[in-house]
Amino acid sequence: MQAYVLLTCNSGTESSLIAELKKIPEVKEVNGVWGKYDIFLKISTENPSGIDQVVSKLRNLGDITSSYTMHVLYGQGGTIDE
């Protein structure tokens, strides 16, 4: 399963959070972004409940103030079930 996650964090903590997020095995890509959100993540797990577990882990990181998760719909572009 794949999902994209947008994170908002406390100002000035982006670099340290990105370094911490890169250590999570399910996190496949991490980018700092400008705008409403501060960090963009691509996560991948073997099963749907794995996505929920990773998002729970993210929400427990101290400097993350909010998250927005977008689950990938398989069969709708660029996925294994096209």
C-alpha positions as a Markdown table, in Angstrom:
| # | Residue | x | y | z |
|---|---|---|---|---|
| 1 | Met | 0.0 | 0.0 | 0.0 |
| 2 | Gln | 1.1 | 3.5 | -0.7 |
| 3 | Ala | 0.2 | 6.9 | 0.7 |
| 4 | Tyr | 1.3 | 10.5 | 0.5 |
| 5 | Val | 1.4 | 12.5 | 3.7 |
| 6 | Leu | 1.6 | 16.3 | 4.1 |
| 7 | Leu | 3.0 | 17.5 | 7.4 |
| 8 | Thr | 3.0 | 20.8 | 9.2 |
| 9 | Cys | 5.6 | 21.3 | 11.9 |
| 10 | Asn | 6.9 | 23.9 | 14.3 |
| 11 | Ser | 8.9 | 26.7 | 12.6 |
| 12 | Gly | 12.6 | 26.0 | 12.4 |
| 13 | Thr | 12.3 | 22.2 | 13.0 |
| 14 | Glu | 12.0 | 21.1 | 9.3 |
| 15 | Ser | 15.6 | 20.0 | 8.9 |
| 16 | Ser | 15.8 | 17.9 | 12.1 |
| 17 | Leu | 12.4 | 16.3 | 11.4 |
| 18 | Ile | 13.4 | 15.4 | 7.8 |
| 19 | Ala | 16.5 | 13.7 | 9.2 |
| 20 | Glu | 14.3 | 11.8 | 11.7 |
| 21 | Leu | 11.7 | 10.8 | 9.1 |
| 22 | Lys | 14.3 | 9.4 | 6.8 |
| 23 | Lys | 15.1 | 6.8 | 9.5 |
| 24 | Ile | 11.6 | 5.3 | 9.3 |
| 25 | Pro | 11.8 | 2.3 | 7.0 |
| 26 | Glu | 8.3 | 2.8 | 5.5 |
| 27 | Val | 9.2 | 6.4 | 4.4 |
| 28 | Lys | 10.3 | 6.1 | 0.8 |
| 29 | Glu | 10.7 | 9.8 | 0.0 |
| 30 | Val | 10.9 | 13.0 | 2.1 |
| 31 | Asn | 10.8 | 16.6 | 0.8 |
| 32 | Gly | 10.6 | 20.0 | 2.4 |
| 33 | Val | 8.0 | 22.1 | 0.6 |
| 34 | Trp | 6.7 | 25.7 | 0.9 |
| 35 | Gly | 3.1 | 26.6 | 1.4 |
| 36 | Lys | 0.4 | 25.4 | 3.7 |
| 37 | Tyr | 2.5 | 22.3 | 4.5 |
| 38 | Asp | 6.1 | 22.0 | 5.4 |
| 39 | Ile | 7.1 | 18.4 | 4.6 |
| 40 | Phe | 5.9 | 15.9 | 1.9 |
| 41 | Leu | 6.3 | 12.2 | 2.4 |
| 42 | Lys | 5.7 | 9.1 | 0.3 |
| 43 | Ile | 5.2 | 6.0 | 2.5 |
| 44 | Ser | 4.8 | 2.4 | 1.5 |
| 45 | Thr | 3.7 | -0.7 | 3.5 |
| 46 | Glu | 2.7 | -4.3 | 2.9 |
| 47 | Asn | -0.9 | -3.8 | 4.1 |
| 48 | Pro | -3.5 | -1.1 | 4.7 |
| 49 | Ser | -3.1 | -1.1 | 8.5 |
| 50 | Gly | 0.6 | -0.4 | 8.1 |
| 51 | Ile | -0.2 | 3.0 | 6.7 |
| 52 | Asp | -2.3 | 3.8 | 9.8 |
| 53 | Gln | 0.6 | 2.6 | 12.1 |
| 54 | Val | 3.1 | 4.8 | 10.3 |
| 55 | Val | 0.8 | 7.8 | 10.5 |
| 56 | Ser | 0.3 | 7.2 | 14.2 |
| 57 | Lys | 4.1 | 7.1 | 14.6 |
| 58 | Leu | 4.4 | 10.4 | 12.7 |
| 59 | Arg | 1.7 | 12.1 | 14.9 |
| 60 | Asn | 3.7 | 11.2 | 18.0 |
| 61 | Leu | 6.8 | 13.1 | 16.8 |
| 62 | Gly | 7.0 | 16.2 | 19.0 |
| 63 | Asp | 7.3 | 19.0 | 16.4 |
| 64 | Ile | 4.6 | 17.8 | 14.0 |
| 65 | Thr | 1.5 | 19.9 | 14.5 |
| 66 | Ser | -0.8 | 18.4 | 11.8 |
| 67 | Ser | -0.9 | 15.8 | 9.1 |
| 68 | Tyr | -2.9 | 15.1 | 6.0 |
| 69 | Thr | -2.8 | 11.6 | 4.5 |
| 70 | Met | -3.8 | 10.6 | 1.0 |
| 71 | His | -4.1 | 6.9 | 0.3 |
| 72 | Val | -3.2 | 5.8 | -3.3 |
| 73 | Leu | -6.1 | 4.3 | -5.3 |
| 74 | Tyr | -4.7 | 1.3 | -7.1 |
| 75 | Gly | -5.7 | 1.0 | -10.7 |
| 76 | Gln | -5.8 | 4.8 | -11.3 |
| 77 | Gly | -2.5 | 5.7 | -12.8 |
| 78 | Gly | 1.0 | 4.5 | -12.2 |
| 79 | Thr | 0.3 | 1.7 | -9.8 |
| 80 | Ile | 0.6 | -2.0 | -9.9 |
| 81 | Asp | -3.0 | -2.8 | -10.8 |
| 82 | Glu | -3.5 | -0.5 | -13.8 |
